[in-house]
């Protein structure tokens, strides 16, 4: 908290890396929340129960169920609300009421609708990112094809030059035996 005071409301989470979050996972989270005095208990998983229709955010028995892809933003939102609530109720009067109000807001349809808007924008951004990556890949493939064509053209030029320069040079007059010394006229002249 900016004032340097510790928050009395805690956030706990349990990350589940399995195919489906079930009743036993929620029961354990309820038990942990009660036994450890956790204010907000979150079960995070990529595979939330099927009853969570949006597959990102829900609640069961007072436990918040959150998809891991949005966990950080969700916890930041809760933390900000806890800090504001703590700031308002610094005198400790009405804190339980504010916490309960805050919890009710977090599990409310209004909050879900607002967070659904966040998810919608997030999904659109992901779609744009995927589209951009595909376009970049297509562009890079086109560039690679052009580079391959350029390499082939350079190779053709190089091969032509090599063919011409690697051949034996054409015979000269000396090589054809037209040299007087080689014609057998090597008789000494008096």
Secondary structure, 3 states (H helix, E strand, C coil): CCCCCCCCCCEEEEEECCCCCCHHHHHHHHHHHHHHCCCEEEEEECCCCCCCCCCCEEEECCEEEEEHHHHHHHHHHHHHHHHHHHHHCCCCCCHHHHHHHHHHHHCCHHHHHHHHHHHHHHHHHHHHHHHHHHHHHHHHHHHHHHHHHHHHHHHHHHHHHHHHHHCCCCCCCCCCCCCHHHCCCCCCCC
